[in-house]
């Protein structure tokens, strides 16, 4: 679908990509998930968007990745005028208060710790739904897949 929102998930763990995709499908949330395996790969998608390519509706971003990490991606994205309003949810295994503080200071929309169970993933998907469709009773009225 041309109008289906696209989300970019940036994470070096393929299992995390799969789990988020399963949670999205389980929730019936119509999105196209684009996967980036690291920060440099994410920049390919983000640079294309900046150049007028297909828009992204949201980015899920891991912090700790080899090479270009999530902090660098976040700083780069927020320096681009066309990406300043892109919702970016940092989704990390880090419990460090400094990581939370730094990510939010760099412009993350939210800082979420990767959940240990599927119910926790459902809560992440609920946040994605909120960013894509807003709060309130109409948020449940998402387009049919």
N, C-alpha and C positions, 0 to 999 in steps of 0.2 A: 504494500500500500504506500502510495506516495506521501500521504499525510500521517503515516505512522511515526511517532516520535522515535528518534534514534538516540541511544545512550552509548557512551563510550566507557568501557570498563578497562582500567589500566591496572594490571596485576601480573606479577611474574609467576604466579601459581595457576596452572590450567584448571586445577580442581576448583579453585574459587570462582573462576569464570563459569564453570559448569553448574556449581551450586546456585549461584545467583540466577543463572538462566532457568534452572528448574523451579526456583522460588517465584520467578516472574511468570513462568508458564502456569504454575499451580494457582497463582492469584488471578489468572486470566487477564493480565495487564498487557495490552497490545503495544509492544515496543520492539524495535529492532536493536539488538545488542551487538555492538561492534567491539571486538576484543583487541586490546593492545598488550603485548607481552612485557613491555618495559617502557620507560619514559621516552626513549628515542623513537620507538614505534608509535607512541601516542602523539608525538609531535608531527608525524606524517599526517595523521587525521586532523589535528588542530590547525596545521598550516594550510591544509586543503580547505578547511572551513573558512579561515581568514581570507583566503584567496577567492572566496565566493562559491566554494563547493557545497555539498549537502550539509545542511545545518545539523548540529547536535542539540538535543534538548536538555542533556544532563551528562555529567561525567562522574563515575565512581573511580576513586584514585587511591591506590595503595601508597603508603609512604616509603617503605623500605624495600627497594629494588636495586639490583646491581646496575652499574652504569649510571644513567640519569635517574635519580630517585624522584619520588612524588613531590618533594619540596621544590625541586628545580622545575618540574612541570607546572606546578601551581604558580610559582613566581613568573614563569614565562607566560602562562595563560592570562594572568591578571594584568600583565604589561601590555596585552593586546586590546585595543579599544573594542573590537568586535566580540571579545570573549569575557569582558569584565562582568557581564550579567549572567553568564552561563552558570547554572547551579553546579557546584562541585562538592560532592560528598566524599570526604576522606574516609576510607574504609580500611582500617589497619588493625594489626594484631597488637600494636603498641598501647600499653597502658600508661606510658610516661606522661606526666603533666606537662613537661616541656614540649613534647611533640604536639599535644593538643593546643597549647598556647601558640606555638610557632605556626601551626597549620592555619589556625584562625586568624593570626596576625598577617599571614600571607594572602588571606582572602578566601579561605575555604568557607563554603556555606554551612557545613556541618562537619563534625568530627565524630565518627562512629567506630567503635571497636568491633572487629569481626566477631559475630556470635558463634557460640559453640554448638548450636543446634538449629534445626530447621525453623522452629518457632521464632528464633531470633532473626533469621533471614527474612521471615514474613514481615517482621517489623521494619526491616530495611526497605523491603518492597513497598510497604505502606508509606514510607517517607518519599520514595521515588514517585509513587502515585500522587502524593500531595504536591510535589514540585511540578509535575506534569499537568495535573488537573485541578489543583487548588483545594482549599478546605471546604467543608460544608457538605450538605446533603447531595449537591450536584456532583461531587467528586466521585460518587459511586456510579454515575451515569457516563462511563467511559465508552468510547466508540466500540462497536462490535468488531471482533477480529475477522 
